[in-house]
Amino acid sequence: MSLEDPFFVVRDEVKQSIANAQNLYSQWSTLIEGEDLTKLQSVATDLRNCFKSIEWDLEDLQQTINIAESNPRKFRLDPSELETRKQFIRDIQATVKRIRDHIDSDSSNRKVEQLKKKALVGSEEKKPRGKYAKLEEELVRSNQDFIDQQRRQQQAMLTQQDQSIDEVGSHVQTLKQIGEAIGDELDEQAVVLEEFDREMEQTESRIQALTKRVNKAIAKSSDKCQIICIICLVLSLVLIIPLFFIPT
């Protein structure tokens, strides 16, 4: 393995990126329990951008592995080294997935929404309360209720769409099984038809042979009949001719 192997160059970059992502994740885990919404959103954005960079680097690493696998003699990599590289990619992917699942979890989203509500209420409280303060509060509350209702409806629609997709997938799987069963049945029928064709060919050959034998037998029978007829005629002549010579 050469020091110029691109895998090691990209691998070191991935290690640095994953270390940065873990540092950002640690900050995010602390901020999610606090009240600094602006800082929390900034760290979450940086973390997602870091994930994108890692995913791009992992794609490059996977391409180098695919190239090496296509011509192992050229790159002088044994199967154990290739498996080590693949395991490195799987470990990084698992780490990214674990962090991302936590950030995008329902519990985390609820905490972010609570922080947003607190920030909204805080900004409203800082405003000078005027003549229509109660009306403004009611409008804010109604607006928030409408937003929550729309979010619930969207979530219900997404759930229904997921169920529909699952049903479609189930139907497709059933159709696939039916198609496979029909294909198997057609294959069996093809085998039966081939056997039937062979039997028909054998039967036809036997019939042809039998026909030839019958024709020969008929030919032989005709010759015998002709001989018998000739003998009978000769005997009749022998019996009739003397009658002409008997005196009346």
C-alpha positions in Angstrom: 0.0 0.0 0.0 1.5 3.3 -1.1 1.5 6.4 1.0 -0.1 8.2 -1.9 -3.1 5.9 -1.7 -6.1 8.4 -2.0 -8.1 6.3 0.6 -5.8 7.4 3.4 -6.0 11.1 2.4 -9.8 11.1 2.3 -9.9 9.0 5.5 -8.0 11.5 7.5 -10.4 14.3 6.3 -13.3 12.1 7.3 -11.8 11.6 10.8 -11.4 15.4 11.2 -14.9 16.0 10.0 -16.4 13.3 12.4 -14.5 14.8 15.3 -15.9 18.2 14.5 -19.4 16.7 14.2 -19.1 15.1 17.6 -18.0 18.4 19.1 -20.9 20.2 17.5 -23.2 17.4 18.7 -22.0 17.9 22.2 -22.8 21.6 22.0 -26.2 20.9 20.6 -27.0 18.4 23.4 -26.2 21.1 25.9 -28.2 23.8 24.1 -31.3 21.7 23.6 -31.7 21.7 27.4 -31.2 25.4 27.6 -33.1 28.4 26.2 -30.7 29.9 23.6 -32.8 29.1 20.5 -30.6 31.2 18.1 -27.4 29.4 19.2 -29.1 26.0 19.0 -30.4 26.6 15.5 -26.9 27.8 14.4 -25.2 24.7 15.8 -27.8 22.4 14.2 -27.2 24.0 10.8 -23.4 23.6 11.2 -23.9 20.0 12.2 -26.1 19.2 9.2 -23.6 20.9 6.8 -20.9 18.8 8.4 -22.9 15.6 7.8 -23.2 16.5 4.1 -19.4 16.9 3.8 -18.9 13.6 5.5 -21.4 11.9 3.2 -19.6 13.2 0.1 -16.2 12.1 1.5 -17.7 8.6 2.2 -18.9 8.4 -1.4 -15.3 9.1 -2.6 -14.0 6.4 -0.3 -16.5 3.9 -1.6 -15.5 4.7 -5.1 -11.8 4.0 -4.3 -12.8 0.7 -2.8 -14.9 -0.2 -5.9 -12.0 0.6 -8.2 -9.6 -1.5 -6.0 -12.0 -4.4 -6.0 -12.3 -4.3 -9.8 -8.5 -4.8 -10.2 -6.9 -6.1 -6.9 -3.6 -7.1 -8.6 -3.0 -3.6 -9.8 -3.5 -2.0 -6.4 -2.1 -4.9 -4.4 -4.8 -4.9 -1.8 -5.8 -8.2 -0.1 -9.4 -9.0 0.9 -8.7 -8.2 4.6 -7.5 -4.7 3.8 -10.6 -4.1 1.6 -12.9 -5.3 4.4 -11.1 -3.0 6.9 -11.8 -0.1 4.7 -15.4 -1.1 4.2 -15.8 -1.4 8.0 -14.4 2.1 8.5 -17.1 3.5 6.2 -19.9 1.5 8.0 -18.7 2.8 11.4 -18.8 6.4 10.2 -22.2 6.0 8.7 -23.5 4.5 11.9 -22.1 7.4 13.9 -23.7 9.9 11.6 -27.1 8.1 11.7 -27.1 7.9 15.5 -26.5 11.7 15.8 -28.9 12.6 13.0 -31.7 10.4 14.5 -31.3 12.2 17.8 -31.4 15.6 16.3 -34.5 14.8 14.1 -36.3 12.8 16.8 -39.8 13.8 17.9 -38.6 14.7 21.4 -35.9 17.0 20.0 -38.4 18.7 17.7 -40.9 19.2 20.6 -38.1 20.9 22.6 -37.3 23.2 19.7 -41.0 24.1 19.4 -41.2 24.9 23.1 -38.1 27.2 22.8 -39.8 28.9 19.8 -42.9 29.5 21.8 -41.0 30.8 24.8 -39.1 33.2 22.4 -42.3 34.3 20.9 -43.9 34.9 24.3 -40.8 36.7 25.5 -40.8 39.0 22.5 -44.5 39.8 23.0 -43.9 40.5 26.7 -41.2 43.0 25.9 -43.6 45.0 23.7 -45.4 47.9 25.4 -48.8 46.8 26.3 -51.3 49.1 24.7 -54.9 49.4 24.3 -55.2 46.2 22.2 -52.8 44.0 24.1 -55.3 41.4 24.9 -56.5 41.3 21.3 -52.9 40.9 20.1 -52.3 38.1 22.6 -55.5 36.3 21.4 -54.4 36.7 17.8 -51.0 35.3 18.6 -52.6 32.4 20.4 -55.1 31.7 17.6 -52.3 31.9 15.1 -50.2 29.4 17.1 -53.2 27.1 17.5 -53.7 27.2 13.7 -50.1 26.4 13.1 -50.3 23.5 15.5 -53.4 22.2 13.9 -51.9 22.4 10.4 -48.8 20.6 11.6 -51.0 17.8 13.1 -52.9 17.5 9.8 -49.7 17.4 7.8 -48.4 14.7 10.1 -51.7 12.7 9.7 -51.4 13.1 5.9 -47.8 11.8 6.0 -48.8 8.9 8.1 -51.7 8.1 5.7 -49.3 8.3 2.8 -46.9 6.0 4.5 -49.7 3.5 5.0 -50.8 3.8 1.4 -47.2 3.2 0.2 -47.0 0.2 2.5 -50.2 -1.2 1.0 -49.0 -0.6 -2.5 -45.8 -2.3 -1.7 -47.7 -5.3 -0.3 -49.9 -5.4 -3.5 -46.8 -5.3 -5.6 -45.2 -8.1 -3.6 -48.4 -10.1 -4.0 -48.4 -9.5 -7.8 -44.8 -10.5 -7.9 -45.5 -13.8 -6.2 -48.4 -14.4 -8.5 -46.2 -13.7 -11.5 -43.6 -16.0 -10.3 -46.2 -18.7 -9.7 -47.5 -18.2 -13.2 -44.0 -18.4 -14.6 -43.3 -21.6 -12.7 -46.6 -23.1 -14.1 -45.7 -22.1 -17.6 -42.3 -23.7 -17.2 -44.0 -26.9 -16.0 -46.4 -26.8 -18.9 -43.6 -26.3 -21.4 -41.9 -29.4 -20.0 -45.1 -31.4 -20.3 -45.5 -30.1 -23.9 -42.0 -31.1 -24.8 -42.6 -34.6 -23.4 -45.9 -34.8 -25.3 -44.1 -33.8 -28.6 -41.5 -36.5 -28.0 -44.2 -39.1 -27.4 -46.0 -38.0 -30.6 -42.8 -38.3 -32.6 -42.2 -41.7 -31.2 -45.8 -42.7 -31.9 -45.6 -41.4 -35.5 -42.4 -43.4 -36.1 -44.1 -46.5 -34.8 -47.2 -45.9 -37.0 -45.0 -45.4 -40.0 -43.1 -48.7 -39.3 -46.4 -50.5 -38.7 -47.8 -49.1 -42.0 -44.8 -50.4 -43.9 -45.3 -53.9 -42.3 -49.0 -53.9 -43.2 -48.2 -52.9 -46.8 -45.7 -55.7 -47.1 -48.2 -58.2 -45.6 -50.9 -57.0 -48.0 -48.5 -57.3 -50.9 -47.5 -60.8 -49.9 -51.2 -61.8 -49.4 -52.1 -60.5 -52.9 -49.3 -62.7 -54.5 -50.7 -65.8 -52.7 -54.2 -65.1 -53.9 -53.1 -64.8 -57.4 -51.2 -68.1 -57.2 -54.2 -69.8 -55.7 -56.4 -68.5 -58.5 -54.0 -69.7 -61.1 -53.9 -73.2 -59.5 -57.7 -73.3 -59.4 -57.9 -72.3 -63.1 -55.4 -74.9 -64.1 -57.2 -77.6 -62.1 -60.5 -76.6 -63.7 -59.0 -76.8 -67.2 -57.6 -80.2 -66.4 -61.0 -81.3 -65.4 -62.9 -79.7 -68.2 -60.7 -80.5 -71.2 -61.1 -84.3 -70.9 -64.8 -83.9 -71.2 -64.5 -82.8 -74.8 -62.9 -86.0 -75.7 -65.4 -88.3 -74.2 -67.7 -89.8 -76.9 -71.4 -89.0 -76.5 
